[in-house]
Amino acid sequence: MDHPGHLARRLQQASYTLWAAMVSDEVTAPQFVVLNVLCTTPHIDQRTLGERASLDRSTVADVVARLVRRGLVERVRDTVDRRRNVLALTGAGRAVLGQVAERTTAMNRALLAPLARDEQDQFLALMRRLVEGGERLRPRP
């Protein structure tokens, strides 16, 4: 029961349960990350978006396709390289992001509530280190 992988999976389950209850049943966590990346870095291509969102190629393609269908993201011709399409949030995408961001903040507070504030900071720092270490272990294409 103390295996790190098992605990990580259980924490992911708790996060998913809180997301569904407190944030959205229409916007998934990966969709939220994509909307966030496009808000902070508009007009990037899908490959760059996937890298910044830490999503693999097939996942980012699916997420973008769903967000485009819903009118939250649009593909536009790159003004520098007319052969290339880039992605941007629509007005509706910005509105949805604003609504979901507020609820995500509340969800994160609920998820971390069992920890004292200094423990929360330490926990997040340790998680970042583990993620970075895991990234170094992944094979590069």
C-alpha positions, -999 to +999 in steps of 0.1 A: +000+000+000+030+023+004+043+017-032+049+051-048+032+042-080+001+029-061+000+061-040+004+083-071-025+064-088-047+069-057-038+106-055-048+108-092-081+092-084-087+117-056-078+145-080-101+132-107-130+128-082-126+163-070-123+177-105-156+161-115-173+173-083-159+208-080-146+219-114-163+206-145-178+177-162-174+194-196-138+205-194-112+178-186-080+185-167-059+180-199-082+204-218-078+230-190-040+227-193-042+233-231-065+263-226-040+276-200-010+272-223-028+289-252-038+318-229-002+324-218+014+315-252-010+322-280-003+313-316+018+283-311+017+251-332+003+219-319+037+202-314+049+231-292+016+231-274+020+194-266+055+199-253+045+228-230+014+210-218+034+177-213+010+158-235+019+132-261+011+138-297-020+117-299-035+132-267-028+168-277-043+161-312-075+147-296-078+175-270-073+202-296-098+186-320-124+186-292-117+222-282-119+233-318-153+215-323-166+233-292-154+266-305-130+272-276-098+271-298-093+280-334-066+271-360-053+302-378-027+306-405+007+316-392+014+351-403+052+344-406+050+309-423+017+308-443+022+270-447+017+265-410-013+266-387-011+279-352-037+277-323-054+304-304-081+307-278-115+321-289-135+345-268-155+316-257-123+297-248-111+326-226-145+328-209-145+290-201-109+292-190-118+320-165-147+300-151-127+268-148-096+285-133-116+298-104-130+264-096-096+247-101-081+270-074-109+259-050-103+222-059-066+225-053-072+240-019-095+211-011-071+185-023-042+200-003-063+208+028-050+179+049-016+194+048-004+225+067+007+254+044+044+247+047+037+210+040+017+220+009+047+239-004+071+211+004+048+185-011+045+205-044+082+210-045+088+173-040+063+164-067+080+187-091+113+170-084+098+136-090+082+147-122+115+162-134+133+131-125+108+110-144+111+132-174+149+126-175+142+088-176+119+090-206+134+079-239+138+108-264+126+104-300 
